[in-house]
Amino acid sequence: MKPIKLILDTDVGSDCDDVMAISYMIAAEKKGLAEPLAITISHPADYAPAGIRALYRSYGAKVPAMGQMSKENPRDDFYGKKIYEKFGTEEDLAPVDDAVKILRKTLVESDGDVTLCAIGPLNNIADLLESKGDDISPLCGVELVKEKCSRIVLMAGGFLPDENGKNVPEWNVKVCIERSQKTFELCKNDIYMLPHEAAHTMVTGKYAVETLGDKTPLTYAFLSFFNSVGRSSWDPATMLWAVEGNRDLFTLSEAGRVTVDDIGTTDFCPDENGNCYIIGINRLENESFTDAQKRAAAYIDGAVNEILGI
């Protein structure tokens, strides 16, 4: 099986599950399952690129091309600077290009069949789709993504209703509502979404943190994020599906359409002509939802712990 060509868009620095997702991606690359082409950062934190570089070096892996969104509206960075100060080198502070430029350039240089996986707010994805033809490619963003991407995989949305029967807005969507709306409005590719409820109580990283403490960039990121010993697995579960598909761990809904309202609520309407699919947790016979989540978490932990050497 050929490795999955991947572009990852991440808000690394804002939550430690991004670091677990990147770690799983590196593990998948080492096993020949994934070929990361680029990482773009949808979190405008100064030390996010340095943190990623230090993480890659800790695993003895080569850093792919990197880009970052505009830093006009910086948000909290819980661990990027800390990782740099503890594990980084001066070279880790090298500047990176604009995210949309890297996305366009990487897609143009690929031979197609790229999976674009976004595990943070959809600022970069919407900006890519809205981009115009330029010296990189005469194609606009929608056309370029349609030509070069086989699919888009998102950690986004929530489809569990509250006591009033209304779906609860999910963080990645509600922090950039207009950009999320624009993504679903413009994208012509198939979109696969892992929603909040699928992995909220799926915990990964606990054994690694308890075993290694602050000795690695991954575990130090967990400890720097509110002293987390284990964390919800929205992002690593999304990355796992992007690389390995359903396996016996996930399910996939019928086709449909997703809309985002003005408070960030996502709604899914089944439609055989739609381009959106919802990723769920697969329960084996007589298996509880919690046990199914634990199986998926154990698979992610196993892959990451292997490259951590534990």
C-alpha positions, 0 to 999 in steps of 0.5 A: 500500500502506498503511503498517504500523502498528507498536508496537516493544518494544525493549531499547535500550541493551543492544546496538547492533543495537536502534539499527539496528532503530529507524533502519530503522523511521524510514527505513521511515516516511519512505518511507511503509512504516511508521507507528510508533505507540509505542515501549516499552522492555524495558530498565530503563536511565535514559537509554534514552528520552533516547537514543531521542529524540536518535536521532530528532532526528538524523533529523529525525523525530517521536518516537512515544509512549514507555513504559518497564518498571519500573526495579527491576532495572536492567541495563547501558546501553552507550550511552544515557547517552553518546548523551544526553551527546554529542547530547542536550538537557535535554528528552530527559530528560522522563519516560515512562509505564509501558510496559504503560499505553502499550501498552494506550493505544496499542492502544485508540486504534488502529483495529486491524491493529497489528503488535507487534514485540518485539526484546528480552526479553518482560517488557513483552509478558507483562505486557501479556497479563496486564494486567486491564481498567482505565480505559483499556479493560475488556478484559484484555490477551489480549483487547485484543491479540487484538482490536487486533493483526494479528500479533506479531513477535519476535526470539526463540528458537534452533532450531539444536541443539548437539552434544548435539542440544539447541537452544541458549537464545537471550538474549532468552528466557533472561534472562526465562524465566518471562515468555517461557513466559507469552507463548507460553502466553497469546498467541492471536495469530499469532507470527512469530519470527526466531531467533538463527541467522538473523541472527547472522552478518548484519552491518550498520552497518559502512560507516556507522561507518567513514564517520561515526565518532562523529558520529551517535547511531547510529554512536556507539552502535556504537562505544560497544558494545565498539567495534563496527564492524558488528554482528549484525543480529537486531533490524534483520532482525526489523524489516525482516520486520515491515515488508516481509515475506518479499520475496526475503530471507526464508522462513516455516515452516509453522504450529506451536507453540513451547514454552520449557523451564526453561533457556530452550530453545525448541522448535518443533513443526509443527502446522497448528492452531498460531499460531507461524511461524519466519522464515528466510533465503531463498537464491536459486538457487545462492546460499550462506547467507552470500551470502543474509545479505549481501543482506539486510544490504545492503538494511537498510544501504541504507535506513539509509545513505540517511537518514544521507546517505551 
